[in-house]
Amino acid sequence: MPRINSEYREDAKRKILTAAIIVGETKGLETVTLEEISQRVGVTKSALYAYFENRDALMRELVVEVFSRFQSDVRDAFTDDPTLPVMLERLGNVLFAGQIHYASLFAQITKLNIASDPLLQKILQDLSQGSDIIMEQISHMQKEGRIPKKGDADEIGMTIIALAIGIRVISSFRGLDEERVLQMWKNAAQLIVSHPSKGT
């Protein structure tokens, strides 16, 4: 069997993962199969086994890819130290209106049977350690006096992400349009960041 060039391999894996993310977003992560992905990418199912041992391995890497892309997009959104309204606008666009709708995927990832996959649990714990970009930005804004200092930056950051996931789940049941969902999240996130409770 010929050795696959490492650059080609990484590019091919990224295309496979992008196809899986699109299927997960549009049809649901539970519908992601190697058959459908192979059809979307235009390769045989057996060719996918050169990249992923099985569906579980594909789903693990999909979760890693979603979190990695999210971190990168958030980092890009905060590069110029934006004001609170601009920060929430950009973060809302990343979560709801960007190339990938992260809030939708995060809501689905919470339904995956992570408890039965110790490797995926470990991966998610490691990723969460590195996903503190939002909390760091909030902490920085607190130190500069641009937002109230009484709230805990980690709790505020986690709350506004959890809010996005929750609104996404409820909106899917209610059939709310994307623009309304984004505006609801921005309004609530503004209140959480600007007027944190003593417990937050």
JOWOKA-V228877 format. One record per backbone hydrogen bond with DSSP energy under -0.5 kcal/mol. NH is the residue of the N-H (numbers start at 0). CO is the residue of the C=O. E is the energy in kcal/mol with one decimal. If there is no record, write none. Layout:
BEGIN
nh->NH co->CO e->E
nh->NH co->CO e->E
END
This chain:
BEGIN
nh->4 co->2 e->-0.5
nh->8 co->4 e->-2.9
nh->9 co->5 e->-2.3
nh->10 co->6 e->-2.1
nh->11 co->7 e->-2.8
nh->12 co->8 e->-2.7
nh->13 co->9 e->-2.2
nh->14 co->10 e->-2.1
nh->15 co->11 e->-2.3
nh->16 co->12 e->-2.8
nh->17 co->13 e->-2.6
nh->18 co->14 e->-2.2
nh->19 co->15 e->-2.2
nh->20 co->16 e->-2.6
nh->21 co->17 e->-2.3
nh->22 co->18 e->-2.3
nh->23 co->19 e->-2.7
nh->24 co->20 e->-2.6
nh->25 co->21 e->-2.5
nh->26 co->22 e->-3.1
nh->27 co->22 e->-1.0
nh->27 co->23 e->-0.8
nh->30 co->27 e->-1.7
nh->31 co->28 e->-1.5
nh->36 co->32 e->-2.2
nh->37 co->33 e->-2.6
nh->38 co->34 e->-1.9
nh->39 co->35 e->-2.4
nh->40 co->36 e->-2.6
nh->41 co->37 e->-1.6
nh->42 co->37 e->-2.4
nh->47 co->43 e->-0.9
nh->47 co->44 e->-0.8
nh->48 co->44 e->-0.7
nh->48 co->45 e->-0.6
nh->49 co->46 e->-1.4
nh->50 co->47 e->-2.2
nh->51 co->47 e->-2.7
nh->57 co->53 e->-1.9
nh->58 co->54 e->-2.9
nh->59 co->55 e->-2.4
nh->60 co->56 e->-2.1
nh->61 co->57 e->-2.3
nh->62 co->58 e->-2.3
nh->63 co->59 e->-2.1
nh->64 co->60 e->-2.8
nh->65 co->61 e->-2.7
nh->66 co->62 e->-2.4
nh->67 co->63 e->-2.6
nh->68 co->64 e->-2.7
nh->69 co->65 e->-2.3
nh->70 co->66 e->-2.5
nh->71 co->67 e->-2.1
nh->72 co->68 e->-2.8
nh->73 co->69 e->-2.7
nh->74 co->70 e->-2.6
nh->75 co->71 e->-2.3
nh->76 co->72 e->-1.9
nh->77 co->73 e->-1.4
nh->77 co->74 e->-0.5
nh->78 co->75 e->-0.9
nh->80 co->77 e->-1.9
nh->86 co->82 e->-3.1
nh->87 co->83 e->-2.8
nh->88 co->84 e->-2.3
nh->89 co->85 e->-2.8
nh->90 co->86 e->-2.9
nh->91 co->87 e->-2.6
nh->92 co->88 e->-2.0
nh->93 co->89 e->-2.3
nh->94 co->90 e->-2.8
nh->95 co->91 e->-2.9
nh->96 co->91 e->-0.8
nh->96 co->92 e->-0.8
nh->97 co->92 e->-1.1
nh->101 co->93 e->-0.9
nh->101 co->99 e->-1.4
nh->102 co->94 e->-2.4
nh->104 co->100 e->-1.7
nh->105 co->101 e->-3.6
nh->106 co->102 e->-2.1
nh->107 co->103 e->-1.6
nh->108 co->104 e->-2.8
nh->109 co->105 e->-1.8
nh->110 co->107 e->-1.3
nh->111 co->107 e->-0.6
nh->111 co->108 e->-1.1
nh->113 co->111 e->-2.5
nh->115 co->112 e->-0.9
nh->116 co->113 e->-2.0
nh->120 co->116 e->-2.3
nh->121 co->117 e->-2.3
nh->122 co->118 e->-2.4
nh->123 co->119 e->-2.6
nh->124 co->120 e->-2.2
nh->125 co->121 e->-2.5
nh->126 co->122 e->-2.6
nh->127 co->123 e->-2.5
nh->128 co->124 e->-1.4
nh->129 co->125 e->-1.0
nh->129 co->126 e->-0.6
nh->130 co->127 e->-0.7
nh->135 co->131 e->-2.9
nh->136 co->132 e->-2.1
nh->137 co->133 e->-2.5
nh->138 co->134 e->-2.8
nh->139 co->135 e->-2.5
nh->140 co->136 e->-2.3
nh->141 co->137 e->-2.2
nh->142 co->138 e->-2.4
nh->143 co->139 e->-1.6
nh->144 co->141 e->-1.5
nh->145 co->140 e->-2.4
nh->146 co->140 e->-0.9
nh->155 co->151 e->-2.6
nh->156 co->152 e->-2.6
nh->157 co->153 e->-2.6
nh->158 co->154 e->-2.4
nh->159 co->155 e->-2.4
nh->160 co->156 e->-1.6
nh->161 co->157 e->-2.7
nh->162 co->158 e->-2.5
nh->163 co->159 e->-1.5
nh->164 co->160 e->-2.0
nh->165 co->161 e->-2.8
nh->166 co->162 e->-2.9
nh->167 co->163 e->-2.1
nh->168 co->164 e->-2.2
nh->169 co->165 e->-2.5
nh->170 co->166 e->-2.8
nh->171 co->167 e->-1.6
nh->172 co->168 e->-1.2
nh->173 co->169 e->-2.0
nh->174 co->170 e->-1.7
nh->175 co->170 e->-1.6
nh->180 co->176 e->-2.2
nh->181 co->177 e->-2.5
nh->182 co->178 e->-2.2
nh->183 co->179 e->-2.6
nh->184 co->180 e->-2.3
nh->185 co->181 e->-2.5
nh->186 co->182 e->-2.5
nh->187 co->183 e->-2.2
nh->188 co->184 e->-3.2
nh->189 co->185 e->-2.3
nh->190 co->186 e->-1.6
nh->191 co->187 e->-2.2
nh->192 co->188 e->-2.6
nh->193 co->189 e->-2.6
nh->194 co->190 e->-2.5
nh->199 co->196 e->-1.1
END
